[in-house]
Amino acid sequence: MTLTTKSAMKSHASKASLKSCKGIVPFTTRLALRPNRGHCIPHAIAAPEGIRGQLGDALPKGDEFANQFTQQDFKKFMQGYRSQYEEISMWIDDNDIEGELPRELAGTLLRNGPGLLEIGGKPLTQPLDGDGMICKFAFKDGKVHFQNKYVRTEALMKEQAASKMLYRGAFSVGNPSGGKFFNPFNFTVKGIANTGVLNWGGKLLALYERDLPYELDNDLKTLGKTTLGGAVDTEKQFFGAHYRVVSEPDASKRLIGFNFVEETTLSGGNGVVHFWEFDESFKRLHKTQHKMPGGTFGFIHDILVTDQHYIVLENPINMNFGKLLTKYTVAKACLAECLQYESSKPTKIHVIKRPGKDSSVLGSKAHAVFETTPFFSFHHANAFEASEGRLVVDTVAMTGIDFGNNIDSGTSVFEGKAGRGVVTRLVINGQTGKVQRHPVVTDRAAEFPSVAPVASGKPHQHAYTAGSRVVGEDKWGPQQVVMKVSMHPGLGTDTPFSQQQASTDVWDAGPDQFAQEPIFCPRPDAQTEDDGWVFTMVYDSASDCSHLAVLDAKDLKSGPVARIRLPQRIPYGIHGSFTEQYLGPASDAKPQSYNISKAVAHDGVPVYA
């Protein structure tokens, strides 16, 4: 769910140094916090399942608080939507690690999200339009190094030099030029590099779906935009914020990236998806184009890839041209608000054969479109081929979406089902053309689903999501739990679907804590699919600081095996990834800090600490 606010909240920030987080050895740093007003909720999450155990379990006594989300809770939640100006690089002191960090944990967790939520003192009207800030946790020999740094995009450097807004955002209301009117058919938006982050083939990339990737070095310094060696060769040079990594029969890995562009024709318009496959050295192996007739505004944010297929879910979205002309052109609505969910139209599932692959679903056809009852989906967990020419897709389905929702009325934004995500299994029958839709977890809202890397594109038993602490089929709230959903891969194909055959394991971060996207990290020499850890960034509204929770993937409900506490707040992020490569500094690296309010560029050249 995406929410847009029309009026700014009162600032929670102050022009004072950051007070030390509770229980933390303070890091010597000062934040030049300018007043900034929190705004909208980035992606909805919302309500499936009982507190723990089998689906349908009653709330345990003493946990009644979990079924309420009050206005006071809402105020705590909104504290996480404030800019962070301080970039730091530091080894985490052992005193700041609660529990025990597994010594065998090695590699780097990368996170991306909007960190700067105002420009020239003017608050953004939507956090999703904030400039991208990368966070990096590098693990080695039982130690962890943390670093956060802004991506020095062209737009960020120009706006900071001008000390004012110069570009439109996809989700923000208003004309940055200050004029009364602007071209409603110019859909160009600011490149903010704030959504995804990927380490592949020797390149570290910050991703945003309406721009090229920005390449970074291991110290998170921005090297500039990249076409990936000319691989991104479409007319509109976009590279999506989502991607998939799958294993081939020879055990090599493939990266599949994509972009989605609008194609306007005299008879209407089409959506066009381009897929690129890369080997482990980032050499492009294949490029595939797929047209979606009438799918101009299908809102393709994520894709799925299996052994044999690319899969795209086209949402039943259209443009409200009346609102575009009467509201957007005079800066009374953002571009996203003009997109309209149409419950009378089906959700379309596009299945495209991968180059050089045989298809057990499509036969000799190159592609096919399957239709199902309408829903909206931002993010998908996984997909795989099943028996008898069938495909299984696990996604988070929402009964509608309203891009015009705002948070001015507080907790009421969590009323109704529009934007409330439900873990859902789709079974696509290539022989009959039918699609069966099975809601899996209905009493706890969910978002940001993922699976273990070993299961990507293959039959999986476990998926991990962020979820709502508030439970009930008609209730939800912001993400405050991490939920593991387990079911046999053949559920819905080899055996009839039943919710009772699915189980959940839930870690509740607590009423003052707000969890984010879970990311799975396999244990070295893992023996089972869920042998590893789950990372989630958590904002603690009581201390106004963030920490990284490290959970045992086999036992979420027992809580973190370790908490890595940071000396500052990290605004709510969007997506991340884990790489087995260590991207941190030498063990004797000294702590550094830099306040970006000093400058992000000098004569167009990025400035760092």
C-alpha positions as CSV (number, residue, x, y, z in Angstrom):
1,M,0.0,0.0,0.0
2,T,1.2,3.5,-0.7
3,L,-0.2,6.5,1.1
4,T,0.0,10.2,0.3
5,T,-0.4,13.0,2.7
6,K,-1.8,16.4,1.9
7,S,-0.6,18.2,5.0
8,A,2.7,17.8,7.0
9,M,2.9,16.5,10.5
10,K,4.6,18.4,13.2
11,S,8.3,17.7,13.3
12,H,9.7,15.2,15.8
13,A,13.2,16.4,15.0
14,S,15.1,19.1,16.7
15,K,18.3,21.1,15.9
16,A,20.2,19.3,18.6
17,S,22.7,16.6,18.9
18,L,21.4,13.0,18.9
19,K,20.9,11.7,22.4
20,S,22.5,8.3,23.0
21,C,20.3,5.3,22.4
22,K,19.5,3.5,25.6
23,G,22.1,1.0,26.6
24,I,24.6,2.1,23.9
25,V,28.1,3.3,24.1
26,P,27.7,6.6,22.3
27,F,29.4,7.2,19.0
28,T,31.0,10.6,18.8
29,T,28.8,12.2,16.2
30,R,26.5,15.1,15.9
31,L,23.4,15.3,13.8
32,A,22.4,18.6,12.2
33,L,18.7,17.7,12.2
34,R,16.6,20.2,10.5
35,P,12.9,20.1,11.2
36,N,11.3,17.5,8.9
37,R,7.8,16.2,8.9
38,G,7.0,12.5,8.6
39,H,4.5,11.7,5.9
40,C,3.3,8.6,4.3
41,I,3.5,4.9,4.8
42,P,5.6,3.3,2.1
43,H,4.2,-0.1,1.4
44,A,1.3,-1.6,3.2
45,I,1.5,-4.7,5.2
46,A,-1.2,-6.0,7.0
47,A,-3.0,-8.9,8.6
48,P,-2.8,-12.7,8.4
49,E,-2.7,-15.4,11.1
50,G,-2.6,-16.1,14.8
51,I,0.3,-14.9,17.0
52,R,2.2,-18.2,16.5
53,G,1.6,-21.8,15.5
54,Q,-1.0,-23.1,13.2
55,L,-3.3,-20.8,11.2
56,G,-6.4,-20.0,13.1
57,D,-4.9,-20.3,16.6
58,A,-6.6,-18.0,19.1
59,L,-4.6,-15.1,20.6
60,P,-2.8,-16.3,23.7
61,K,-3.9,-14.6,26.9
62,G,-1.8,-11.6,27.8
63,D,-1.2,-10.8,24.1
64,E,-4.5,-8.8,23.7
65,F,-2.3,-5.7,23.2
66,A,-1.3,-7.2,19.9
67,N,-4.8,-6.7,18.5
68,Q,-4.8,-2.9,19.0
69,F,-3.1,-0.1,17.2
70,T,-3.8,3.2,18.8
71,Q,-3.2,6.8,17.9
72,Q,-0.3,6.8,20.3
73,D,1.2,3.8,18.5
74,F,0.7,5.7,15.3
75,K,2.7,8.6,16.6
76,K,5.5,6.2,17.5
77,F,5.5,4.7,14.1
78,M,5.7,8.1,12.4
79,Q,8.9,9.0,14.3
80,G,10.7,6.7,11.9
81,Y,10.0,8.9,9.0
82,R,12.6,11.6,9.6
83,S,15.8,12.4,7.6
84,Q,19.1,11.1,8.7
85,Y,21.9,13.5,7.8
86,E,24.8,11.7,9.4
87,E,26.9,9.2,7.5
88,I,29.0,7.0,9.7
89,S,31.5,4.1,9.3
90,M,32.4,2.1,12.4
91,W,33.1,-1.2,13.9
92,I,30.3,-2.1,16.2
93,D,31.6,-2.5,19.8
94,D,30.9,-5.8,21.5
95,N,28.9,-3.8,24.2
96,D,26.5,-2.8,21.4
97,I,25.7,-6.4,20.5
98,E,23.0,-8.0,22.6
99,G,23.2,-11.8,22.5
100,E,25.8,-13.5,20.6
101,L,26.7,-12.9,16.9
102,P,27.3,-16.3,15.2
103,R,31.0,-16.6,14.4
104,E,30.2,-18.6,11.2
105,L,28.1,-15.6,9.9
106,A,30.2,-14.1,7.1
107,G,29.4,-11.8,4.3
108,T,27.6,-8.5,3.8
109,L,24.0,-7.4,4.4
110,L,23.0,-4.4,2.1
111,R,20.0,-2.2,2.6
112,N,18.6,0.6,0.6
113,G,15.9,3.2,1.3
114,P,14.9,6.8,1.4
115,G,17.1,8.7,3.9
116,L,16.6,12.3,3.0
117,L,13.0,13.4,3.3
118,E,13.3,17.1,2.7
119,I,15.0,19.3,0.2
120,G,16.1,22.8,1.1
121,G,14.1,22.7,4.3
122,K,10.9,21.8,2.3
123,P,9.5,18.4,3.4
124,L,8.6,15.8,0.8
125,T,5.0,14.8,0.8
126,Q,5.9,11.2,0.4
127,P,8.9,9.3,1.9
128,L,9.0,7.0,-1.2
129,D,10.4,10.0,-3.1
130,G,13.3,10.4,-0.6
131,D,16.9,10.2,-1.8
132,G,18.5,6.8,-1.5
133,M,20.8,5.9,1.4
134,I,22.7,2.6,1.5
135,C,23.3,0.7,4.8
136,K,26.0,-2.0,5.0
137,F,26.6,-4.6,7.7
138,A,29.8,-6.5,6.9
139,F,30.4,-9.7,9.0
140,K,33.7,-11.3,9.6
141,D,35.2,-13.4,12.4
142,G,32.4,-12.7,14.8
143,K,32.6,-9.0,14.3
144,V,30.5,-6.6,12.3
145,H,31.2,-3.3,10.6
146,F,28.4,-0.8,9.9
147,Q,28.3,2.0,7.3
148,N,25.6,4.2,5.9
149,K,26.1,6.6,2.9
150,Y,23.9,8.5,0.5
151,V,24.0,7.7,-3.2
152,R,25.3,10.8,-4.9
153,T,22.9,10.8,-7.8
154,E,22.9,13.6,-10.3
155,A,19.5,14.8,-9.0
156,L,20.6,14.8,-5.3
157,M,23.8,16.8,-6.1
158,K,21.9,19.4,-8.2
159,E,19.1,19.9,-5.7
160,Q,21.5,20.2,-2.8
161,A,23.5,22.8,-4.7
162,A,20.4,24.7,-5.5
163,S,18.9,24.2,-2.0
164,K,15.5,23.6,-3.5
165,M,13.4,21.0,-5.3
166,L,14.2,20.7,-9.0
167,Y,12.4,17.4,-9.9
168,R,9.1,15.8,-9.6
169,G,8.7,12.6,-7.6
170,A,6.3,9.8,-8.5
171,F,4.5,10.0,-5.2
172,S,4.8,13.6,-4.1
173,V,2.3,16.4,-4.7
174,G,3.4,19.6,-6.2
175,N,5.3,21.3,-9.0
176,P,9.0,21.8,-8.0
177,S,9.3,24.7,-10.4
178,G,6.8,26.6,-8.3
179,G,4.7,27.3,-11.3
180,K,0.9,26.8,-11.5
181,F,0.9,24.4,-14.4
182,F,3.1,21.7,-16.0
183,N,2.9,19.2,-18.8
184,P,0.7,16.3,-17.5
185,F,2.0,13.9,-20.2
186,N,5.6,14.3,-19.0
187,F,6.1,11.3,-16.8
188,T,9.7,11.9,-16.1
189,V,10.5,11.6,-12.4
190,K,13.5,12.2,-10.2
191,G,16.1,9.4,-10.2
192,I,16.7,8.7,-6.5
193,A,18.4,5.3,-6.4
194,N,16.5,4.4,-3.2
195,T,14.8,1.1,-3.8
196,G,17.1,-1.9,-4.3
197,V,20.8,-2.8,-3.9
198,L,22.7,-5.6,-5.6
199,N,26.2,-7.0,-5.5
200,W,26.9,-9.1,-8.6
201,G,29.8,-9.8,-11.0
202,G,32.1,-7.3,-9.3
203,K,29.6,-4.5,-9.3
204,L,27.8,-3.0,-6.4
205,L,24.6,-1.3,-7.6
206,A,21.9,1.0,-6.1
207,L,18.6,0.5,-8.0
208,Y,15.5,2.6,-8.8
209,E,13.0,1.4,-11.5
210,R,12.8,4.6,-13.4
211,D,16.5,5.2,-13.9
212,L,19.8,3.4,-14.6
213,P,21.6,1.7,-11.8
214,Y,24.2,3.7,-9.8
215,E,27.5,1.9,-9.3
216,L,29.2,2.2,-5.9
217,D,32.6,1.0,-4.7
218,N,33.0,-1.1,-1.5
219,D,33.2,2.0,0.6
220,L,29.8,3.1,-0.8
221,K,31.3,6.0,-2.8
222,T,29.2,6.7,-5.9
223,L,31.0,6.0,-9.2
224,G,28.1,7.1,-11.4
225,K,25.4,5.7,-13.6
226,T,26.0,2.5,-15.6
227,T,24.4,0.8,-18.5
228,L,26.1,-2.4,-17.4
229,G,28.5,-2.4,-20.3
230,G,25.9,-1.4,-22.8
231,A,23.5,-4.2,-21.7
232,V,20.7,-1.8,-20.9
233,D,20.0,-0.7,-24.5
234,T,16.3,0.1,-24.5
235,E,15.1,3.5,-25.6
236,K,14.1,4.4,-22.1
237,Q,17.1,3.5,-20.1
238,F,15.6,2.0,-16.9
239,F,16.7,-1.0,-14.9
240,G,14.2,-2.3,-12.4
241,A,14.7,-2.2,-8.6
242,H,13.8,-5.9,-8.4
243,Y,15.7,-8.9,-10.0
244,R,15.9,-12.6,-9.5
245,V,18.9,-14.9,-9.1
246,V,18.4,-18.6,-10.1
247,S,20.6,-21.6,-10.3
248,E,21.1,-23.5,-13.6
249,P,21.5,-27.3,-14.0
250,D,25.3,-26.9,-14.1
251,A,25.1,-25.1,-10.7
252,S,26.0,-21.8,-12.2
253,K,23.9,-18.8,-11.3
254,R,22.0,-16.4,-13.4
255,L,20.9,-12.8,-12.6
256,I,17.7,-11.8,-14.3
257,G,16.9,-8.1,-14.4
258,F,14.1,-6.2,-16.1
259,N,12.5,-3.0,-16.9
260,F,8.9,-1.9,-17.6
261,V,8.0,0.9,-20.0
262,E,4.8,2.4,-21.3
263,E,4.3,2.4,-25.0
264,T,1.6,4.8,-26.3
265,T,-0.2,4.0,-29.6
266,L,-3.0,5.6,-31.6
267,S,-5.3,2.8,-30.5
268,G,-4.4,3.1,-26.8
269,G,-1.2,1.7,-25.3
270,N,0.8,-1.3,-24.3
271,G,3.1,-2.2,-21.4
272,V,6.5,-3.5,-22.5
273,V,8.7,-5.7,-20.3
274,H,12.4,-6.3,-21.2
275,F,14.3,-9.1,-19.5
276,W,18.1,-9.5,-19.4
277,E,19.9,-12.6,-18.3
278,F,23.5,-12.2,-17.0
279,D,26.1,-14.7,-16.1
280,E,28.2,-14.5,-12.9
281,S,30.7,-12.1,-14.5
282,F,27.9,-9.7,-15.6
283,K,28.1,-10.8,-19.2
284,R,24.7,-10.4,-20.9
285,L,23.5,-13.7,-22.2
286,H,20.0,-13.0,-23.4
287,K,17.5,-10.2,-23.9
288,T,13.8,-10.8,-24.2
289,Q,11.0,-8.3,-25.0
290,H,7.4,-9.0,-24.1
291,K,4.4,-6.7,-25.0
292,M,1.3,-6.5,-22.8
293,P,-1.5,-5.2,-24.9
294,G,-3.5,-2.6,-23.0
295,G,-1.2,-3.0,-20.0
296,T,0.3,0.5,-20.1
297,F,-0.4,1.1,-16.4
298,G,-0.1,-2.4,-15.1
299,F,2.3,-1.3,-12.4
300,I,5.0,-3.9,-12.8
301,H,7.2,-3.5,-9.8
302,D,8.5,-7.1,-9.3
303,I,9.0,-10.2,-11.5
304,L,9.3,-14.0,-11.0
305,V,11.7,-16.4,-12.7
306,T,11.6,-20.2,-12.7
307,D,13.8,-22.8,-14.3
308,Q,11.7,-22.4,-17.5
309,H,9.8,-19.1,-17.4
310,Y,9.6,-15.4,-16.7
311,I,6.4,-14.4,-14.9
312,V,4.8,-11.0,-14.7
313,L,1.6,-10.1,-12.8
314,E,-0.2,-7.3,-14.5
315,N,-2.3,-5.4,-12.0
316,P,-5.9,-4.1,-12.9
317,I,-4.8,-0.5,-12.9
318,N,-5.7,2.3,-15.3
319,M,-5.1,6.0,-15.6
320,N,-7.7,8.4,-14.4
321,F,-7.2,11.0,-17.1
322,G,-9.8,13.3,-15.6
323,K,-7.8,13.5,-12.4
324,L,-4.6,13.8,-14.4
325,L,-5.9,16.8,-16.2
326,T,-7.8,18.5,-13.4
327,K,-5.6,17.7,-10.4
328,Y,-2.2,16.6,-11.5
329,T,-1.6,19.5,-13.9
330,V,-2.3,22.1,-11.2
331,A,-0.2,20.3,-8.6
332,K,-3.2,19.1,-6.5
333,A,-2.4,15.4,-6.9
334,C,0.7,13.3,-7.5
335,L,1.2,11.1,-10.5
336,A,0.6,7.9,-8.6
337,E,-2.7,9.2,-7.3
338,C,-4.0,9.3,-10.8
339,L,-3.6,5.6,-11.1
340,Q,-6.9,3.8,-10.4
341,Y,-7.7,0.3,-9.3
342,E,-10.4,-1.3,-11.4
343,S,-12.1,-4.2,-9.6
344,S,-14.1,-5.1,-12.7
345,K,-11.0,-6.2,-14.5
346,P,-9.0,-9.4,-14.0
347,T,-5.4,-9.6,-12.8
348,K,-3.4,-11.0,-15.7
349,I,-0.5,-13.4,-15.3
350,H,2.0,-13.3,-18.2
351,V,4.1,-16.4,-18.6
352,I,7.0,-16.1,-21.0
353,K,9.4,-18.9,-22.0
354,R,13.0,-18.3,-21.1
355,P,15.5,-18.4,-24.0
356,G,16.8,-21.9,-24.7
357,K,14.4,-23.5,-22.3
358,D,11.6,-26.1,-22.9
359,S,8.3,-25.3,-21.3
360,S,6.2,-27.8,-19.4
361,V,3.4,-25.2,-19.2
362,L,3.4,-23.5,-22.6
363,G,4.4,-26.4,-24.9
364,S,5.4,-24.9,-28.2
365,K,4.1,-21.4,-27.4
366,A,6.5,-18.6,-26.5
367,H,4.1,-17.0,-24.1
368,A,0.6,-17.1,-22.7
369,V,-1.7,-14.9,-20.5
370,F,-3.8,-16.3,-17.7
371,E,-6.5,-14.4,-15.9
372,T,-7.8,-14.6,-12.3
373,T,-10.0,-12.6,-10.0
374,P,-8.7,-9.1,-9.4
375,F,-6.1,-8.2,-6.9
376,F,-3.1,-5.9,-6.6
377,S,0.4,-7.0,-5.8
378,F,3.7,-5.2,-5.3
379,H,5.9,-8.1,-4.3
380,H,6.1,-11.8,-4.9
381,A,7.8,-14.6,-2.9
382,N,8.6,-17.2,-5.5
383,A,7.4,-19.4,-8.3
384,F,8.2,-22.9,-9.6
385,E,7.0,-25.5,-12.1
386,A,4.8,-28.2,-10.6
387,S,3.4,-31.5,-12.0
388,E,1.0,-31.9,-14.9
389,G,1.9,-28.6,-16.7
390,R,1.2,-26.3,-13.7
391,L,2.9,-23.3,-12.2
392,V,2.8,-22.2,-8.6
393,V,3.2,-18.6,-7.7
394,D,3.3,-17.4,-4.1
395,T,2.7,-13.6,-3.8
396,V,1.2,-11.0,-1.5
397,A,-2.3,-10.1,-2.8
398,M,-4.2,-7.0,-1.9
399,T,-7.9,-6.5,-2.4
400,G,-7.5,-3.2,-4.1
401,I,-5.1,-0.3,-3.7
402,D,-5.8,3.4,-3.3
403,F,-2.8,5.6,-4.1
404,G,-4.7,8.6,-2.8
405,N,-4.9,7.3,0.8
406,N,-3.4,9.8,3.3
407,I,-2.3,9.5,6.9
408,D,-3.7,12.8,8.2
409,S,-6.5,10.9,10.0
410,G,-4.0,8.6,11.8
411,T,-5.0,5.0,12.5
412,S,-8.0,5.1,10.1
413,V,-5.5,4.5,7.2
414,F,-5.5,0.9,8.4
415,E,-9.2,0.4,8.1
416,G,-10.7,-1.5,5.1
417,K,-8.9,-4.0,2.9
418,A,-7.5,-1.8,0.2
419,G,-3.7,-2.2,0.5
420,R,-4.0,-5.0,3.1
421,G,-1.6,-7.8,1.9
422,V,-2.5,-11.5,2.2
423,V,0.0,-14.3,1.6
424,T,-1.6,-16.1,-1.4
425,R,-0.8,-19.1,-3.5
426,L,-1.8,-19.1,-7.2
427,V,-1.9,-22.4,-9.2
428,I,-1.8,-21.9,-12.9
429,N,-2.9,-24.8,-15.1
430,G,-1.2,-24.5,-18.5
431,Q,-3.5,-27.2,-20.0
432,T,-6.9,-25.7,-19.0
433,G,-5.9,-22.1,-18.7
434,K,-7.5,-21.9,-15.3
435,V,-6.0,-20.2,-12.2
436,Q,-6.8,-21.2,-8.7
437,R,-6.3,-18.6,-6.0
438,H,-5.7,-19.8,-2.4
439,P,-5.3,-17.2,0.4
440,V,-2.8,-18.9,2.8
441,V,-2.6,-16.5,5.8
442,T,-5.7,-14.4,6.2
443,D,-5.6,-13.1,9.8
444,R,-2.2,-11.2,9.7
445,A,-1.4,-8.7,7.0
446,A,2.0,-9.2,5.2
447,E,4.4,-7.6,2.8
448,F,8.0,-7.9,1.5
449,P,7.9,-11.7,1.0
450,S,11.1,-13.7,0.2
451,V,12.6,-17.2,0.2
452,A,16.0,-18.7,0.8
453,P,18.3,-18.2,-2.2
454,V,18.6,-22.0,-2.7
455,A,14.9,-22.2,-3.4
456,S,14.7,-19.3,-5.8
457,G,12.7,-20.4,-8.9
458,K,12.3,-23.9,-7.4
459,P,9.8,-25.6,-5.1
460,H,10.1,-24.0,-1.7
461,Q,8.7,-24.9,1.7
462,H,9.2,-21.7,3.6
463,A,8.7,-18.0,2.9
464,Y,9.4,-15.0,5.1
465,T,7.5,-11.7,5.3
466,A,7.2,-8.6,7.4
467,G,3.7,-8.4,9.0
468,S,1.3,-6.6,11.2
469,R,1.2,-7.0,15.0
470,V,-2.5,-6.4,14.8
471,V,-4.4,-9.6,13.9
472,G,-7.8,-10.3,12.5
473,E,-9.1,-10.7,8.9
474,D,-10.4,-7.1,9.0
475,K,-7.6,-5.5,11.0
476,W,-4.1,-4.5,10.4
477,G,-1.3,-2.0,11.1
478,P,2.3,-1.2,10.2
479,Q,5.0,-3.9,10.1
480,Q,6.0,-5.0,13.6
481,V,6.6,-8.7,13.2
482,V,8.5,-11.1,11.1
483,M,6.5,-14.2,9.9
484,K,7.6,-17.5,8.5
485,V,5.0,-19.3,6.4
486,S,5.6,-23.0,5.9
487,M,3.7,-25.4,3.6
488,H,4.5,-28.4,1.4
489,P,5.5,-27.3,-2.1
490,G,2.8,-29.6,-3.5
491,L,0.0,-28.0,-1.5
492,G,-2.6,-27.0,-4.1
493,T,-1.2,-29.2,-6.8
494,D,-0.3,-32.7,-5.6
495,T,-2.7,-32.4,-2.6
496,P,-5.9,-30.3,-2.3
497,F,-5.2,-26.9,-0.8
498,S,-6.1,-26.3,2.9
499,Q,-5.1,-23.5,5.2
500,Q,-4.8,-26.0,8.0
501,Q,-1.9,-27.6,6.1
502,A,0.1,-24.3,6.4
503,S,1.8,-23.1,9.6
504,T,3.4,-20.0,10.7
505,D,6.2,-18.9,13.1
506,V,6.1,-15.3,14.3
507,W,8.5,-13.0,16.0
508,D,6.8,-9.9,17.5
509,A,9.3,-7.1,17.8
510,G,7.1,-5.3,20.4
511,P,4.7,-2.4,20.5
512,D,7.4,0.3,20.3
513,Q,9.3,-1.5,17.6
514,F,8.8,-1.4,13.8
515,A,10.3,-4.2,11.7
516,Q,11.2,-4.1,8.0
517,E,11.8,-6.5,5.1
518,P,13.2,-9.9,6.2
519,I,16.3,-11.1,4.4
520,F,17.5,-14.7,4.6
521,C,21.1,-15.6,5.0
522,P,22.0,-19.3,4.6
523,R,24.3,-21.0,7.2
524,P,27.6,-22.2,5.6
525,D,27.0,-25.9,4.5
526,A,23.3,-25.6,5.3
527,Q,21.5,-28.9,5.3
528,T,18.0,-27.7,5.0
529,E,16.2,-24.9,3.2
530,D,15.6,-22.9,6.4
531,D,19.1,-23.6,7.9
532,G,20.3,-20.0,8.4
533,W,19.4,-16.6,9.8
534,V,16.8,-14.0,9.0
535,F,17.8,-10.3,9.2
536,T,15.4,-7.5,9.8
537,M,16.1,-3.8,10.5
538,V,14.1,-2.5,13.5
539,Y,13.3,1.1,14.5
540,D,12.9,1.5,18.2
541,S,10.7,4.5,18.8
542,A,11.5,4.6,22.5
543,S,15.2,5.2,22.0
544,D,14.8,6.8,18.6
545,C,17.5,4.5,17.3
546,S,17.6,1.4,15.0
547,H,19.1,-2.0,15.4
548,L,19.5,-5.1,13.2
549,A,17.8,-8.2,14.6
550,V,19.4,-11.6,13.7
551,L,16.9,-14.4,14.0
552,D,17.3,-18.1,13.8
553,A,15.3,-19.0,10.7
554,K,14.2,-22.3,12.2
555,D,12.8,-20.7,15.3
556,L,11.7,-17.1,14.8
557,K,9.4,-16.9,17.8
558,S,12.3,-17.4,20.3
559,G,13.5,-13.9,19.3
560,P,16.9,-12.7,18.0
561,V,20.1,-14.6,18.7
562,A,21.7,-11.2,18.4
563,R,20.7,-7.5,18.2
564,I,23.2,-5.1,16.6
565,R,22.4,-1.7,18.1
566,L,23.2,1.4,16.1
567,P,23.9,4.9,17.6
568,Q,21.4,6.6,15.3
569,R,18.0,6.2,13.6
570,I,17.9,4.7,10.1
571,P,14.7,5.8,8.3
572,Y,12.5,3.0,7.2
573,G,14.1,1.3,4.2
574,I,12.7,-0.6,1.2
575,H,14.7,-3.5,-0.1
576,G,18.0,-5.2,0.6
577,S,20.1,-8.3,-0.2
578,F,22.8,-10.5,1.3
579,T,26.1,-11.4,-0.4
580,E,28.6,-13.9,0.8
581,Q,31.4,-11.5,-0.2
582,Y,32.9,-9.4,2.6
583,L,32.6,-5.7,1.5
584,G,33.9,-4.2,4.7
585,P,37.1,-2.4,5.6
586,A,40.3,-3.8,7.2
587,S,40.0,-4.7,10.9
588,D,42.0,-1.6,12.0
589,A,39.7,0.9,10.1
590,K,39.0,4.0,12.2
591,P,35.5,5.3,12.7
592,Q,34.4,8.1,10.4
593,S,31.4,10.4,10.2
594,Y,30.2,13.1,7.8
595,N,27.2,15.3,7.9
596,I,25.7,15.7,4.4
597,S,24.2,19.1,5.3
598,K,27.8,20.4,4.8
599,A,27.7,19.4,1.1
600,V,27.2,16.4,-1.1
601,A,29.1,17.8,-4.1
602,H,31.6,20.5,-5.0
603,D,31.6,21.7,-8.7
604,G,29.5,18.6,-9.6
605,V,32.0,16.2,-7.9
606,P,30.7,14.1,-5.0
607,V,32.0,15.1,-1.5
608,Y,32.5,12.5,1.2
609,A,34.1,12.3,4.6
